């Protein structure tokens, strides 16, 4: 008997508030294949992080649920590793020790000391951080910290890697390098990846499918775009590629025409410091 790899099945999510029930998600349905890279994109408040948290087991859906390899997800587990925008490294530990924490938690009973050491070093090497494994977070850059965070997640050997805008706080050049590293890692490990992004170019470059969310409340999947670009992908070559620009246009059209944020919603967004205006050089959604 075969199972779908990851099934987000009729998920709705409600939160109590002083003004009554807030419906964050309504009837979200998505089946993801093993090894697929899926990006979630949409305006602020469209429920992207809520979807990710339900898959991670951090939230329990009000209706529906998530099934991973035939097993219902009802709590966090090492088969689903999360990488947040904030690297969340313990500042008093070295890069090696931060990864070691996760390895001991998952493999403490199945790997001996030497095996764990080799596994930690292997995962730091995957993200090109082997040379800095004994440095503490204060001694390395923001991009390097995020590499360690990814190494820690990969060291858990998860079936699904969940990434909540992992490169959002990085400068453009570092972000580009991290995107390249992620494509290399995913090609080697064939992990299933679900990534939240606000960057249209990032979504097209990295994804097999882009899931575009409607505006909240009661957000749901508005459209799914299959990205049929050959791998490995080269950002310079794709800049003038007609298919790449077609996919890019389709996402922008959905976000800024079909899900346009105007008036009161835009004012609220600006108040929160998350302007929804289009950055023409690097289109991102707040």
TATAQUI-V156844 format. One record per helix or strand of 3 or more residues. SS is the DSSP state (H for helix, E for strand). FROM is the first residue (numbers start at 0). LEN is the number of residues. If there is no record, write none. Layout:
{{SS & FROM & LEN} {SS & FROM & LEN}}
//
This chain:
{{E & 5 & 12} {E & 19 & 13} {E & 36 & 5} {H & 47 & 9} {E & 62 & 6} {E & 79 & 4} {H & 94 & 13} {H & 112 & 14} {H & 129 & 3} {H & 136 & 3} {H & 141 & 14} {E & 159 & 5} {H & 171 & 18} {E & 191 & 5} {H & 199 & 7} {E & 208 & 5} {E & 220 & 6} {H & 234 & 4} {H & 241 & 17} {H & 262 & 9}}
//
